[in-house]
Amino acid sequence: MRRLCIIALLLLASAATARAQGPSLAIGITVPVGGFADVAGNGFSVSLRDEGELGWVTQRWAQMAYRLDVDFTHFAKRASTPSMEYQSVAFNLVHRPSLTLYEFAGPGIYNSTASRSDRYARRGTNFGVQGGVGYVWESKYQPFVEFGATNLFTSGSNTPWFVIRTGGHF
């Protein structure tokens, strides 16, 4: 029985061909859309992420991984509206149909701050989802570029935005 368990574990480990990317840092440009574009200007995003394999669901045709994102996003103020900032933690499933192309999607918790000056700040926490596609180059630091969309479920209307990120793994 013990030998059978060891053989099964070795077979599972050898079947896991998707490579874990490990930690990465990304910077991006954010563009609000829909009604959110009326109250917020373009902004930037900085993300620290860590990715690992989901070996128990990895097969040759469906290489799956998980990714934990910790992100800071800032939107410029527009006219009389406050600037908006979001600090988030998101958990994504990552699908890799090839060694260079990937898709990701998952839920997150977003802490928001709207501020006009040091005296006025409105804070809140919302649930949201994100997803997108990306391309990673096979090299030492595995640079990547990705296009993503985020939607927060807020008390009024939804808060959607697009982001284009670039970064590398370390």
VOZAVO-249076 format. One record per residue (C-alpha): residue in one letter; x negated, y negated, z. Coordinates in nm, 2 decimals. Layout:
<atoms>
atom type A&east X&north Y&up Z
...
</atoms>
This chain:
<atoms>
atom type M&east 0.00&north 0.00&up 0.00
atom type R&east -0.28&north -0.24&up 0.09
atom type R&east -0.45&north -0.17&up -0.25
atom type L&east -0.13&north -0.23&up -0.43
atom type C&east -0.09&north -0.57&up -0.26
atom type I&east -0.44&north -0.67&up -0.34
atom type I&east -0.40&north -0.57&up -0.71
atom type A&east -0.07&north -0.76&up -0.73
atom type L&east -0.23&north -1.07&up -0.58
atom type L&east -0.52&north -1.05&up -0.83
atom type L&east -0.28&north -1.01&up -1.12
atom type L&east -0.08&north -1.31&up -1.00
atom type A&east -0.39&north -1.52&up -0.97
atom type S&east -0.52&north -1.42&up -1.31
atom type A&east -0.18&north -1.50&up -1.47
atom type A&east -0.19&north -1.85&up -1.33
atom type T&east -0.35&north -2.02&up -1.63
atom type A&east -0.23&north -2.37&up -1.57
atom type R&east -0.51&north -2.58&up -1.42
atom type A&east -0.45&north -2.78&up -1.11
atom type Q&east -0.54&north -3.14&up -1.18
atom type G&east -0.61&north -3.24&up -0.83
atom type P&east -0.61&north -3.61&up -0.71
atom type S&east -0.58&north -3.89&up -0.95
atom type L&east -0.54&north -4.27&up -0.96
atom type A&east -0.32&north -4.46&up -1.21
atom type I&east -0.24&north -4.82&up -1.29
atom type G&east 0.05&north -4.93&up -1.50
atom type I&east 0.27&north -5.19&up -1.65
atom type T&east 0.64&north -5.19&up -1.54
atom type V&east 0.93&north -5.32&up -1.73
atom type P&east 1.27&north -5.36&up -1.57
atom type V&east 1.58&north -5.26&up -1.78
atom type G&east 1.95&north -5.31&up -1.76
atom type G&east 2.09&north -5.54&up -1.50
atom type F&east 1.76&north -5.52&up -1.31
atom type A&east 1.60&north -5.70&up -1.60
atom type D&east 1.82&north -6.00&up -1.52
atom type V&east 1.68&north -6.04&up -1.17
atom type A&east 1.32&north -5.91&up -1.20
atom type G&east 1.03&north -5.98&up -1.44
atom type N&east 0.76&north -5.74&up -1.56
atom type G&east 0.52&north -5.61&up -1.31
atom type F&east 0.25&north -5.36&up -1.23
atom type S&east 0.21&north -5.02&up -1.06
atom type V&east -0.07&north -4.85&up -0.87
atom type S&east -0.03&north -4.48&up -0.80
atom type L&east -0.23&north -4.22&up -0.60
atom type R&east -0.13&north -3.87&up -0.69
atom type D&east -0.22&north -3.51&up -0.61
atom type E&east -0.13&north -3.22&up -0.83
atom type G&east -0.15&north -2.84&up -0.77
atom type E&east -0.03&north -2.52&up -0.93
atom type L&east 0.29&north -2.34&up -0.87
atom type G&east 0.13&north -2.00&up -0.94
atom type W&east 0.45&north -1.80&up -0.86
atom type V&east 0.64&north -1.96&up -1.15
atom type T&east 0.34&north -1.99&up -1.39
atom type Q&east 0.36&north -1.79&up -1.71
atom type R&east 0.20&north -1.84&up -2.05
atom type W&east 0.50&north -2.02&up -2.19
atom type A&east 0.59&north -2.22&up -1.88
atom type Q&east 0.29&north -2.36&up -1.69
atom type M&east 0.44&north -2.53&up -1.39
atom type A&east 0.27&north -2.75&up -1.13
atom type Y&east 0.38&north -2.99&up -0.85
atom type R&east 0.27&north -3.35&up -0.81
atom type L&east 0.30&north -3.58&up -0.51
atom type D&east 0.30&north -3.95&up -0.60
atom type V&east 0.24&north -4.24&up -0.36
atom type D&east 0.31&north -4.56&up -0.55
atom type F&east 0.31&north -4.93&up -0.51
atom type T&east 0.52&north -5.13&up -0.77
atom type H&east 0.55&north -5.51&up -0.79
atom type F&east 0.79&north -5.70&up -1.01
atom type A&east 0.75&north -6.08&up -1.07
atom type K&east 1.03&north -6.31&up -0.96
atom type R&east 1.26&north -6.45&up -1.23
atom type A&east 1.40&north -6.80&up -1.19
atom type S&east 1.57&north -6.82&up -0.84
atom type T&east 1.55&north -6.45&up -0.76
atom type P&east 1.29&north -6.31&up -0.52
atom type S&east 0.99&north -6.10&up -0.63
atom type M&east 1.05&north -5.73&up -0.57
atom type E&east 0.81&north -5.46&up -0.43
atom type Y&east 0.86&north -5.09&up -0.40
atom type Q&east 0.65&north -4.85&up -0.20
atom type S&east 0.75&north -4.49&up -0.28
atom type V&east 0.67&north -4.12&up -0.22
atom type A&east 0.80&north -3.89&up -0.49
atom type F&east 0.77&north -3.51&up -0.55
atom type N&east 0.76&north -3.41&up -0.92
atom type L&east 0.76&north -3.08&up -1.10
atom type V&east 0.52&north -3.09&up -1.39
atom type H&east 0.56&north -2.87&up -1.70
atom type R&east 0.26&north -2.82&up -1.92
atom type P&east 0.35&north -2.68&up -2.26
atom type S&east -0.01&north -2.72&up -2.37
atom type L&east -0.35&north -2.81&up -2.21
atom type T&east -0.30&north -3.18&up -2.30
atom type L&east 0.07&north -3.26&up -2.30
atom type Y&east 0.29&north -3.26&up -1.98
atom type E&east 0.63&north -3.36&up -1.87
atom type F&east 0.73&north -3.45&up -1.51
atom type A&east 1.05&north -3.52&up -1.32
atom type G&east 1.15&north -3.54&up -0.95
atom type P&east 1.31&north -3.72&up -0.66
atom type G&east 1.16&north -3.99&up -0.44
atom type I&east 1.22&north -4.22&up -0.15
atom type Y&east 1.17&north -4.59&up -0.23
atom type N&east 1.11&north -4.86&up 0.03
atom type S&east 1.20&north -5.20&up -0.12
atom type T&east 1.11&north -5.56&up -0.02
atom type A&east 1.26&north -5.87&up -0.18
atom type S&east 1.08&north -6.19&up -0.08
atom type R&east 1.10&north -6.55&up -0.18
atom type S&east 0.84&north -6.68&up 0.07
atom type D&east 0.69&north -6.57&up 0.40
atom type R&east 1.01&north -6.67&up 0.58
atom type Y&east 1.26&north -6.47&up 0.37
atom type A&east 1.23&north -6.09&up 0.31
atom type R&east 1.50&north -5.83&up 0.26
atom type R&east 1.41&north -5.47&up 0.31
atom type G&east 1.58&north -5.14&up 0.23
atom type T&east 1.52&north -4.78&up 0.16
atom type N&east 1.68&north -4.60&up -0.14
atom type F&east 1.68&north -4.26&up -0.30
atom type G&east 1.56&north -4.24&up -0.67
atom type V&east 1.45&north -4.02&up -0.95
atom type Q&east 1.17&north -4.04&up -1.20
atom type G&east 1.06&north -3.86&up -1.50
atom type G&east 0.84&north -3.89&up -1.81
atom type V&east 0.58&north -3.75&up -2.05
atom type G&east 0.21&north -3.78&up -2.06
atom type Y&east -0.11&north -3.68&up -2.24
atom type V&east -0.44&north -3.59&up -2.07
atom type W&east -0.78&north -3.57&up -2.25
atom type E&east -1.00&north -3.27&up -2.17
atom type S&east -1.32&north -3.43&up -2.02
atom type K&east -1.49&north -3.47&up -1.69
atom type Y&east -1.25&north -3.72&up -1.54
atom type Q&east -0.95&north -3.60&up -1.74
atom type P&east -0.82&north -3.95&up -1.84
atom type F&east -0.45&north -3.97&up -1.91
atom type V&east -0.17&north -4.20&up -2.03
atom type E&east 0.19&north -4.15&up -1.95
atom type F&east 0.53&north -4.31&up -2.01
atom type G&east 0.79&north -4.28&up -1.73
atom type A&east 1.13&north -4.40&up -1.62
atom type T&east 1.25&north -4.46&up -1.27
atom type N&east 1.61&north -4.51&up -1.15
atom type L&east 1.70&north -4.60&up -0.79
atom type F&east 2.04&north -4.54&up -0.66
atom type T&east 2.12&north -4.87&up -0.47
atom type S&east 2.43&north -4.99&up -0.30
atom type G&east 2.53&north -5.22&up -0.59
atom type S&east 2.42&north -5.11&up -0.93
atom type N&east 2.13&north -4.88&up -1.02
atom type T&east 1.78&north -5.02&up -1.04
atom type P&east 1.60&north -4.88&up -1.35
atom type W&east 1.26&north -4.95&up -1.49
atom type F&east 1.00&north -4.81&up -1.74
atom type V&east 0.63&north -4.78&up -1.67
atom type I&east 0.33&north -4.71&up -1.89
atom type R&east 0.04&north -4.57&up -1.68
atom type T&east -0.32&north -4.49&up -1.75
atom type G&east -0.57&north -4.33&up -1.51
atom type G&east -0.81&north -4.05&up -1.44
atom type H&east -0.87&north -3.76&up -1.20
atom type F&east -1.15&north -3.75&up -0.95
</atoms>
